[in-house]
């Protein structure tokens, strides 16, 4: 999924759904890449929220996972 800045229609990030397991109702978000313009902002939280909302309400999954790489300091800080 692309994250587009509504103020100027510029791309500022991506999120991907991976390890999709419909039979268990589980999906994982991964490959989260946000530009410095989006990092640590309310908009980055909103992007995650909107994807979670889509996963639960539109796709019907019961669990949304996000794994943190313990060796990746920015990933740890975000989690």
Buried (B, 14 or more C-beta within 10 A) or exposed (E): BEBEBEEEEEEBBBBEBEEEEEEEEBBBBEEBEBBEEBBEEEBBEEBBEEBBEBBBEEEEBEEBEBEEEEEEEEBEEBE
